[in-house]
């Protein structure tokens, strides 16, 4: 099955083409130009892979938590393709895709993504023989409260490392490990892997009802939008 996967939850725009399990992926920093560049970038990506939109078997999109604007753009594009091409759609939490980056070397994983306002989007996972098990819900929290609830050796992933690495080291000492910068962002190829069982079982999302994971209260979302 040919799947096109997108994640726009962070400053990294990740897109991947899954061809019956073989994944071809690109990661780009489009910054504030995402809204203008996302569709041309997707078209160029597919053309280079000699795949047309009509050849796709389905769409996968990261649903956050993350950048309000980025999530809205990514989800709008995925929904438009899904509805316009009549292709099935599956949404995957972006933090799950981020945690997958450490699946081969970490037993306990904590994702921390900058949520602005001195807060992070976070979640803690346990790696159970290659299967991620969430130990917490998706959180919007400050780093101090998060660290108070972490025990044992933990690997940290996410762009929050840039902001809080020293604070984490001070609180956890040798129990804290940090992924390399190349593992700080959700990868669209990981989203495709996580979505595959849903396509196989028919547990698809309704494009009209699928929404991002927004953890800030509604009044904050409206204020930021304005």
C-alpha positions in Angstrom: 0.0 0.0 0.0 1.3 3.4 -1.0 1.0 5.9 1.9 1.9 9.6 2.0 2.7 10.8 5.5 3.0 14.4 6.7 4.0 16.0 10.0 3.9 19.8 10.5 3.8 19.9 14.3 7.2 21.5 14.7 9.6 23.7 12.6 10.6 20.5 10.8 8.3 19.6 7.9 8.6 15.8 7.5 7.1 13.9 4.6 7.4 10.3 3.7 6.2 7.8 1.1 5.7 4.3 2.3 5.8 1.8 -0.6 4.7 -1.6 0.9 6.9 -1.1 3.9 9.8 0.6 2.2 10.0 4.2 3.4 11.4 7.2 1.5 11.5 10.3 3.7 12.5 14.0 3.5 12.8 16.5 6.3 12.8 20.3 5.6 12.7 23.5 7.6 10.3 25.7 5.8 9.7 28.1 8.7 7.0 30.7 8.1 6.8 29.7 4.5 5.1 26.4 5.2 1.7 27.5 4.0 3.0 28.6 0.6 5.5 25.8 0.1 3.8 22.7 1.5 1.8 21.7 -1.6 4.6 22.4 -4.2 7.0 20.5 -1.9 4.7 17.5 -1.8 4.2 17.5 -5.5 8.0 17.7 -6.2 8.6 15.0 -3.6 6.1 12.6 -5.3 7.3 13.5 -8.8 10.9 12.7 -7.8 9.6 9.3 -6.6 7.6 8.8 -9.8 4.4 8.6 -7.9 1.2 10.6 -8.6 -1.4 11.6 -6.0 -3.9 9.3 -7.6 -1.6 6.3 -7.1 -1.7 6.8 -3.3 -3.6 4.3 -1.2 -4.0 6.6 1.8 -2.9 9.6 3.8 -1.3 9.8 7.2 -1.0 13.1 9.2 0.6 14.1 12.5 -2.0 15.6 14.8 0.2 17.0 17.4 0.4 18.3 20.0 2.6 21.1 18.6 2.5 24.3 16.6 -1.0 25.6 16.3 -0.4 27.1 12.8 1.7 24.1 11.6 -0.9 21.6 12.7 -3.8 23.5 11.0 -1.9 23.7 7.7 -0.8 20.0 7.7 -4.3 18.8 8.7 -6.0 21.0 6.1 -3.8 19.7 3.3 -4.2 16.0 4.4 -7.9 16.4 4.6 -8.1 18.1 1.2 -6.1 15.3 -0.4 -8.2 12.7 1.3 -11.5 14.1 0.4 -10.5 15.3 -3.1 -8.9 12.0 -4.1 -11.3 9.8 -2.0 -8.3 8.3 -0.1 -8.5 7.0 3.5 -6.9 9.1 6.2 -5.3 8.2 9.5 -4.2 10.7 12.1 -1.3 9.8 14.5 -0.1 11.8 17.5 3.1 13.5 16.6 4.8 12.7 19.9 4.3 9.0 19.2 6.3 9.5 16.0 8.9 11.4 17.9 9.4 8.7 20.5 9.9 6.1 17.7 13.2 7.8 16.9 14.6 6.2 20.1 13.0 2.8 19.8 16.3 1.0 19.1 18.3 2.3 22.0 16.0 3.6 24.9 13.9 1.8 27.4 12.3 4.9 28.9 11.6 7.9 26.7 10.5 11.4 27.5 9.5 13.7 24.6 9.7 17.4 25.3 8.6 19.8 22.6 8.7 23.6 23.1 5.2 24.9 23.7 6.2 28.5 24.3 5.2 30.4 27.4 7.9 28.5 29.4 6.0 25.2 28.9 6.5 22.0 27.0 4.4 19.4 25.3 5.5 16.1 26.9 4.8 12.5 27.3 6.7 9.6 28.9 6.9 6.2 27.3 8.2 2.7 28.2 9.7 0.7 25.5 8.2 -2.8 25.8 10.1 -5.0 23.5 9.8 -2.6 20.6 6.3 -1.4 21.4 5.8 2.0 23.0 3.6 2.1 26.1 2.5 5.6 27.4 3.1 6.1 31.1 1.5 9.5 31.0 -1.1 11.3 28.9 0.0 14.0 26.5 0.9 16.9 28.8 1.2 20.6 28.6 3.4 21.4 31.6 6.5 23.2 32.9 9.7 21.4 33.0 10.0 21.5 36.8 6.7 19.6 37.3 7.6 17.1 34.6 11.0 16.3 36.1 9.4 15.8 39.5 7.5 12.9 38.0 10.5 11.1 36.3 12.3 8.3 37.9 15.0 6.0 36.6 17.2 6.4 33.6 15.4 8.3 30.9 16.2 9.4 27.3 15.0 12.8 26.3 13.9 13.7 22.7 12.6 16.9 21.3 13.5 20.5 20.6 12.8 21.3 24.3 16.3 19.9 24.9 17.7 23.2 23.5 15.9 25.1 26.2 16.1 22.8 29.2 19.1 20.5 28.9 21.0 22.1 31.8 17.9 22.1 34.0 17.3 18.4 33.3 21.0 17.5 34.0 20.8 19.4 37.3 17.7 17.6 38.4 18.4 14.0 37.1 22.2 13.9 36.9 23.5 10.7 35.2 19.9 9.4 34.9 19.3 11.8 32.0 20.4 10.9 28.5 19.8 13.1 25.4 19.2 12.1 21.8 21.2 13.6 19.1 19.7 16.6 17.3 18.7 14.5 14.3 16.2 12.7 16.6 14.6 15.8 18.0 11.7 16.0 15.5 8.8 13.7 14.6 9.5 11.7 11.4 6.8 11.1 8.9 8.2 7.6 8.2 7.5 6.7 11.8 3.9 8.0 11.5 3.4 5.6 8.5 4.6 2.7 10.6 2.2 3.6 13.4 -0.7 4.1 11.0 -0.2 0.8 9.1 -2.2 -1.4 11.6 -5.1 1.0 11.4 -5.2 0.8 7.6 -5.0 -3.0 7.9 -7.9 -3.2 10.4 -10.0 -0.5 8.8 -9.8 1.8 11.8 -9.7 5.0 9.7 -10.4 8.6 10.7 -13.3 10.7 9.3 -11.7 13.6 7.5 -14.6 15.8 8.5 -14.1 15.0 12.2 -10.3 14.6 12.6 -8.9 17.5 14.7 -5.4 18.2 16.1 -4.5 17.5 19.7 -4.7 21.0 21.3 -3.6 21.1 24.9 -3.8 24.9 25.4 -7.3 26.1 26.5 -9.5 27.5 23.7 -9.1 31.1 24.7 -5.3 30.8 24.1 -5.9 29.3 20.7 -8.2 32.2 19.7 -5.8 34.8 21.0 -2.9 33.3 19.1 -5.0 32.9 15.9 -5.8 36.6 16.0 
